[in-house]
Amino acid sequence: MKKAILIAALALASLLLIAGCGLVSGTVFVSQDVGGQIRTSTEAGPNLRGRGALDDQFTGVVVDLTDNSNWGDITVEGVEDVCIRLTATNNLTQNVSGEIWITLDTNRANIHSIAGVQAAGGFRLFQGLALSASQTRTFTCAETLTLFENLEQFSDAVAVGTFAAWGRGDQDQYDITISDIYIGVHITGSL
């Protein structure tokens, strides 16, 4: 009788595993180099910051984890740690500070301003990318880690697998280029 119960229990466990009921869980590290660059700048003039008025230099980049073999093998349940490394260039001769926004809408042709990012349900991932006049600087994972906001929303974006990243300056006038973007996330989930 004990053998029959053991065999039945093993059969049920195997069936649940095959059916994808999440008996196996763990943490996976996913790293992704993001192609392209973010370019964002304001038109000259007062009071632009609050309205999000931008000139034609407003581009975002799409992050697509769906082809990443580490991401594809797991059903994402949460994000444990985030690492973002990037290089930012201040194209002006005055000090600036920037921020990164995220949208689940990856159709960049439809979004032309920070107001469009916000209308698409965008959220700020971090702020405080401080740059001196005409400076190019690489922000390490350790630096950006201290700047993160809205990690629960970012976890949802990672779970979807595709999202877009956008840049914005923190003052009335800015002209920033962000390139060489690398993202790494520890995700928890089940097979």
TAJOPE-V677308 format. One record per residue. N is the residue number from 1. RES is the residue in one small letter. OMEGA is omega in whole degrees, 0 to 359 (999 if undefined). D_LAST is the distance of its C-alpha to the last C-alpha in whole Angstrom. Layout:
BEGIN
N:RES:OMEGA:D_LAST, N:RES:OMEGA:D_LAST
END
This chain:
BEGIN
1:m:179:32, 2:k:179:30, 3:k:180:28, 4:a:178:28, 5:i:179:26, 6:l:180:24, 7:i:179:23, 8:a:179:22, 9:a:178:20, 10:l:179:18, 11:a:179:18, 12:l:179:17, 13:a:179:14, 14:s:180:13, 15:l:178:14, 16:l:179:11, 17:l:179:8, 18:i:181:10, 19:a:177:10, 20:g:182:7, 21:c:171:8, 22:g:177:6, 23:l:181:8, 24:v:180:6, 25:s:180:6, 26:g:180:8, 27:t:180:11, 28:v:175:11, 29:f:179:14, 30:v:177:15, 31:s:184:19, 32:q:169:20, 33:d:183:24, 34:v:179:25, 35:g:177:28, 36:g:180:31, 37:q:177:33, 38:i:175:34, 39:r:181:38, 40:t:178:39, 41:s:178:43, 42:t:167:46, 43:e:178:49, 44:a:177:52, 45:g:183:53, 46:p:170:53, 47:n:180:50, 48:l:188:48, 49:r:184:45, 50:g:183:45, 51:r:182:45, 52:g:180:42, 53:a:184:45, 54:l:174:44, 55:d:185:45, 56:d:177:44, 57:q:179:42, 58:f:181:39, 59:t:175:36, 60:g:176:32, 61:v:178:29, 62:v:174:26, 63:v:182:23, 64:d:180:20, 65:l:189:17, 66:t:177:15, 67:d:181:17, 68:n:186:15, 69:s:179:13, 70:n:180:11, 71:w:186:11, 72:g:184:10, 73:d:188:7, 74:i:172:5, 75:t:188:6, 76:v:176:9, 77:e:179:11, 78:g:177:14, 79:v:181:16, 80:e:182:17, 81:d:179:19, 82:v:176:21, 83:c:174:23, 84:i:175:26, 85:r:180:28, 86:l:175:31, 87:t:181:35, 88:a:178:37, 89:t:174:41, 90:n:183:43, 91:n:179:46, 92:l:178:48, 93:t:174:51, 94:q:180:50, 95:n:178:47, 96:v:174:44, 97:s:184:41, 98:g:179:38, 99:e:179:35, 100:i:177:31, 101:w:181:30, 102:i:170:27, 103:t:171:27, 104:l:176:24, 105:d:182:27, 106:t:179:27, 107:n:186:30, 108:r:180:32, 109:a:182:35, 110:n:185:35, 111:i:186:35, 112:h:183:38, 113:s:177:39, 114:i:175:37, 115:a:176:38, 116:g:176:36, 117:v:180:33, 118:q:179:34, 119:a:179:35, 120:a:179:31, 121:g:181:30, 122:g:178:29, 123:f:180:29, 124:r:177:30, 125:l:173:28, 126:f:176:31, 127:q:176:34, 128:g:175:37, 129:l:186:37, 130:a:180:40, 131:l:174:42, 132:s:180:46, 133:a:176:48, 134:s:184:47, 135:q:167:45, 136:t:186:42, 137:r:174:39, 138:t:177:36, 139:f:183:34, 140:t:176:31, 141:c:181:28, 142:a:180:30, 143:e:183:32, 144:t:180:30, 145:l:181:28, 146:t:186:31, 147:l:189:31, 148:f:173:28, 149:e:170:28, 150:n:181:26, 151:l:178:23, 152:e:177:21, 153:q:178:22, 154:f:176:21, 155:s:178:18, 156:d:179:18, 157:a:178:19, 158:v:180:16, 159:a:176:14, 160:v:176:16, 161:g:176:16, 162:t:177:20, 163:f:179:22, 164:a:178:26, 165:a:184:28, 166:w:178:32, 167:g:176:34, 168:r:174:37, 169:g:182:40, 170:d:183:41, 171:q:186:45, 172:d:180:47, 173:q:177:48, 174:y:176:45, 175:d:188:44, 176:i:172:41, 177:t:180:39, 178:i:184:35, 179:s:179:34, 180:d:185:31, 181:i:178:28, 182:y:178:25, 183:i:175:22, 184:g:179:20, 185:v:168:17, 186:h:180:15, 187:i:174:12, 188:t:180:10, 189:g:181:7, 190:s:178:4, 191:l:999:0
END
